[in-house]
Amino acid sequence: MSGSGLSAGAESRSGAAQVHLDLMRWNPAPCFRGQQRCLSRLRRVLRQRRLTNDWVRPVGLLTHHLVHDEATWAFLAALAHRTHTDPRFAWVPPPDLFAHSGRP
């Protein structure tokens, strides 16, 4: 599948697909932020959604597959397994995200 899109920070209102969780830390070199930090950030985003009853908009997960290390892949595998087996979660394919973001 090919296509393109633009991602932006969670506060962006530009029509881009919003990113709430970036898995990578970049300095001094690309590496996984860590399970604790990623889960903590995800909990904060979901808590805010619960408090505002905002369950329609997707939670944006930014990946950088070319620089993932083993810890990043392991985290993604565990997250995918957990969310695919829980009916409260649904994965949205990137083309669908960008189609609804107002981007071409």
Secondary structure, 3 states (H helix, E strand, C coil): CCCCCCEEECCCCCCCEEECEECEECCCCCEECCHHHHHHHHHHHHHHHHHHCCCCCCCCEECCHHHCCHHHHHHHHHHHHHHHCCCCCCCCCHHHHHHHCCCC
